[in-house]
Amino acid sequence: MEIKNQEELSVAQRVRKVRVEKNFSQDYLAKKLGLSQKAYSKIENSESKLNVDTLIKISEILDTPITNFLDESSRPIVNDYSNRTGGDNIIYKNIYNEKTEDLYNQLLKAKDDIINAKQSEIEVLKKALSNIN
């Protein structure tokens, strides 16, 4: 396999890279997935579409976070269950934009506000409890 930067590797190539690094054979992974070695080989060679469920199983078998297989510039990943594609294709859509970032930041702020409010409530309850004792 030609060595490429991690950013240049496809999902299938990243799966192969991790499998090789962990010294697992294609046959081993195929058996764990309930596939033939030939069917598994087609996944790594991008001859067969890799669905999200299979990628999750592969990440579990290789004890590797699923995010290690994904190109971060290609998020989010949508499992396409439409009749148009047969229902099990991974579709990459790069929809990251300023609106998305703004929404993300708003959600983070809301989370932080909730945490701060809960911490204040805890302090009030601690004081009330200490006054009872």
N, C-alpha and C positions, 0 to 999 in steps of 0.2 A: 504494500500500500504506500502510495506516495505521501510523504510527510507534508502536511499543510499546517498553517496557523489554525488554532482552535476555531477562530471566527469563520474560516473558510470551509470547515467541514460540514457535511450534511448530517442530519440526525442519524442516518444509517451508519455513516462513517464514524461518528462519535460513539455509537453503540459498539461498533467493531473495535475501536481504539481501547475502550474501557474493558471489553471482554478479553482482548489480548493482554492488556496490562495486568489483569487478574488471573491470567493463565487458565482461562476456561476455554474449552473447545466449543465449536459450533454445535457438535452433537450433544454436548452436555446441556447447553441452553435450549436446544430444540426439544430434548426430552422433558426438561423442566416446564416448557411452554406447551407440551403436548403436540409438538409439530415434528415433521420429518426433518432431517438435517438439510435436505434439499430445499424445503420450504423456508427454513430459517436462513439459509444462505441467500435466498432471494430477497429477504428483508435487508440483510447487510449490504447487498449489492444494488439496492434500490430498484429491484425488478418487481417487487411486491409492495403494495402500500402498507404502511405501518400505522395501525390505528392506536388511539390513545390507550385503550385497555391493555393492548400488548406492550406498549412502551412502559406503562406502569409496572406490569409484571417483570419486564426485563430490568427495570431499575431496582426492583425488589430483589431479584435473583443476584444481580451484580452488586447489591448493597451500595447503590450510588443514587444520590438525589436526582430525580427526573430532570431538574433544571440543568444538570450537567450535559444533557443531550440536546438542549434547545439553544437556538440562536436568540440571544436576548433582544436583538433588534427586530425579531420577527414576532413579537408578542402582540396580541394574545393568541392563544391556540384555541381553535374551535373544532370540536368533533362534529363533523357534518353528518347528520343523520337523515339527510334528504333522500328522496327517491332518485333524484338526478344523479347522484354519485354512488348509489348502492349502499349508502348509509354508514360507512366506516372510514372515511378519509379524514386525515388531519389537514386542516386548512390554516395557513399562516396569513395573518393580516396585520400589517404594520399600521395600526391606527393611533399610534402614540402622537399626540399633538399637545398644544398649549391647553386646550380645554380639558384633556385627560389629566394633565399635570395639575391644573388648577383644582379639579375635582379631587384628585388624590390628596393634595395639600389641605383642602377643606376637610376631608375625612380624617386626616391625621390630627388636625387642630381640634375637631370635635371629639376625637378619642382622648386627646390630652386634656380637654376641658372636663370630660366625664371622669377621668382618673383623678384630676385635681379636686373635683367636687366630692368624689368618694373618699379621698384622703381627708378632706375637711370634715366630712360626716364621721369618719372614724375617730378623729381627734375630739369632736364634740361628745361622741359616745364614751370615749375613754375618760373624759373629764366627768361626765355624768356618773359613770361607774365608780370613779374614785371618790366622788361625793357621797355615794351610797355606802361605801365601805368606811 
